[in-house]
Amino acid sequence: MQVSEPELQATIASAKMLRPDDGDSLDLIETRYAPMRQSLLSLYQALDWPPVRATEPALQALEQVSHLAQHRKRVTAPIQKIGKGKMVAPLGHLTERWRKHALAGKGIAPTYYETAAFDALKGRVRSGDIAVNGSRRYRAFEGYLLPQPVLNSLSRNTGPGLP
């Protein structure tokens, strides 16, 4: 089958409009995230996520998302009015790659904001910066150490020096 040159050029031009030129696959996430959103939020709310540091940007963002979900709202602006109060959306979890998708003008694209928070959570759990209580694989660092009574009994049984 032969295709004329004008038809081929029109096809190429229409294909360029489908995807951005930068080749970033994050633009495909929006349709994939919607069916998983409720399950991911339920998982986040069901588990305890103790961080190593006092402030963890991914957890702050997910707390905001979780709180707004209880009011049937989503993060759509850096400052949102909820009832009589205002909530400021934490943006510390957004990397440069996520920022160009999540920050849309003066607003926030909620799907990308939430997906970036879950992606940051995944990375922080894998690195050990956030633990998952009850998990054997992703437990807190202290969970790998011997309990103090066991350590004391071992040191008493071995004498003055370690073998």
C-alpha positions as CSV (number, residue, x, y, z in Angstrom):
1,M,0.0,0.0,0.0
2,Q,1.4,3.4,-1.0
3,V,0.7,6.6,0.9
4,S,1.0,10.0,-0.6
5,E,3.5,12.5,0.8
6,P,0.9,15.0,2.0
7,E,-1.0,12.2,3.8
8,L,2.2,10.9,5.4
9,Q,3.1,14.4,6.6
10,A,-0.5,14.9,8.0
11,T,-0.2,11.6,9.9
12,I,3.2,12.6,11.3
13,A,1.9,16.0,12.4
14,S,-1.2,14.5,14.1
15,A,1.1,12.0,16.0
16,K,3.2,14.8,17.3
17,M,0.2,16.3,19.0
18,L,-0.6,13.1,20.9
19,R,2.6,13.2,23.1
20,P,4.9,15.9,24.2
21,D,8.3,16.2,22.6
22,D,10.2,15.8,25.9
23,G,9.4,12.0,26.0
24,D,8.4,12.2,29.7
25,S,6.0,9.3,30.5
26,L,4.4,11.1,33.4
27,D,1.8,12.5,31.0
28,L,0.3,9.0,30.7
29,I,-0.4,8.6,34.4
30,E,-3.6,10.7,34.7
31,T,-5.9,8.0,33.3
32,R,-4.1,5.2,35.1
33,Y,-4.3,6.8,38.6
34,A,-8.1,7.3,38.8
35,P,-9.0,3.6,39.3
36,M,-6.3,3.1,41.9
37,R,-6.8,6.3,43.9
38,Q,-9.3,5.0,46.5
39,S,-7.2,1.8,47.1
40,L,-4.0,3.8,47.5
41,L,-5.7,6.2,50.0
42,S,-7.1,3.3,52.0
43,L,-3.7,1.6,52.1
44,Y,-2.1,4.8,53.3
45,Q,-4.7,5.4,56.0
46,A,-4.6,1.7,57.2
47,L,-0.9,1.6,57.8
48,D,1.3,3.5,60.2
49,W,4.3,5.2,58.5
50,P,6.8,6.3,61.1
51,P,9.5,8.6,59.6
52,V,13.1,8.8,60.6
53,R,13.1,12.6,60.4
54,A,10.6,14.7,62.2
55,T,9.2,16.2,59.0
56,E,8.7,14.1,55.9
57,P,7.4,16.0,52.8
58,A,5.7,12.9,51.3
59,L,3.8,12.2,54.5
60,Q,2.8,15.8,54.9
61,A,1.4,15.8,51.4
62,L,-0.5,12.5,51.9
63,E,-1.9,13.8,55.2
64,Q,-3.3,16.8,53.3
65,V,-4.7,14.5,50.6
66,S,-6.2,12.2,53.1
67,H,-7.8,15.1,55.1
68,L,-9.3,16.6,52.0
69,A,-10.6,13.2,50.8
70,Q,-12.6,13.0,54.0
71,H,-14.3,16.2,52.9
72,R,-14.7,14.9,49.4
73,K,-12.2,17.4,48.1
74,R,-8.8,17.3,46.4
75,V,-5.7,19.5,46.4
76,T,-6.3,22.0,43.7
77,A,-4.5,25.1,44.9
78,P,-1.5,26.0,47.1
79,I,-4.0,27.6,49.6
80,Q,-7.4,26.1,49.9
81,K,-10.4,27.1,52.0
82,I,-11.9,24.2,53.9
83,G,-14.9,25.1,55.9
84,K,-13.9,28.1,58.0
85,G,-10.1,27.4,57.8
86,K,-7.4,27.5,55.2
87,M,-5.0,24.7,54.3
88,V,-1.6,25.2,52.7
89,A,-0.6,22.4,50.4
90,P,2.9,21.2,51.1
91,L,5.0,21.1,48.0
92,G,8.3,19.7,49.3
93,H,7.7,16.2,47.8
94,L,7.6,17.5,44.3
95,T,10.8,17.0,42.3
96,E,11.5,19.1,39.3
97,R,10.1,16.4,37.0
98,W,6.8,16.3,39.0
99,R,6.5,20.1,39.3
100,K,6.0,20.7,35.6
101,H,3.0,18.3,35.7
102,A,1.6,19.0,39.2
103,L,1.8,22.8,39.2
104,A,-0.6,24.1,36.5
105,G,-0.4,27.9,36.4
106,K,-1.7,29.1,39.8
107,G,-3.4,25.9,40.6
108,I,-2.4,22.3,41.3
109,A,-3.3,19.3,39.2
110,P,-4.6,16.9,41.9
111,T,-3.8,13.7,40.1
112,Y,-0.2,14.6,39.6
113,Y,0.1,16.0,43.1
114,E,-1.2,12.8,44.7
115,T,0.8,10.5,42.4
116,A,4.0,12.4,43.2
117,A,3.3,12.0,46.9
118,F,2.8,8.3,46.6
119,D,5.9,8.0,44.4
120,A,7.9,10.0,47.0
121,L,6.5,7.7,49.7
122,K,7.6,4.6,47.8
123,G,11.1,6.0,47.4
124,R,11.4,7.0,51.1
125,V,10.2,3.6,52.3
126,R,12.7,1.8,50.0
127,S,15.5,4.0,51.2
128,G,14.7,3.4,54.9
129,D,13.7,7.0,55.6
130,I,10.1,5.9,56.4
131,A,9.3,2.6,58.0
132,V,6.0,0.6,57.9
133,N,4.9,-0.6,61.3
134,G,4.2,-4.3,61.2
135,S,6.4,-4.9,58.2
136,R,9.3,-7.3,58.3
137,R,10.9,-5.9,55.2
138,Y,10.4,-2.2,55.8
139,R,10.7,-1.9,59.5
140,A,12.4,0.9,61.4
141,F,16.2,0.6,61.9
142,E,15.7,-0.1,65.6
143,G,13.7,-3.2,64.6
144,Y,16.9,-4.8,63.3
145,L,18.8,-4.4,66.6
146,L,18.8,-6.9,69.4
147,P,16.4,-5.9,72.3
148,Q,18.3,-4.6,75.3
149,P,17.5,-7.5,77.6
150,V,18.8,-10.0,75.0
151,L,22.0,-7.9,74.5
152,N,22.6,-7.8,78.3
153,S,22.2,-11.5,78.7
154,L,24.6,-12.2,75.8
155,S,27.2,-9.8,77.2
156,R,26.9,-11.5,80.7
157,N,27.3,-15.0,79.2
158,T,30.4,-14.2,77.2
159,G,32.4,-12.7,80.0
160,P,34.5,-9.5,80.0
161,G,35.4,-9.6,76.3
162,L,33.5,-10.5,73.2
163,P,34.6,-13.9,71.7
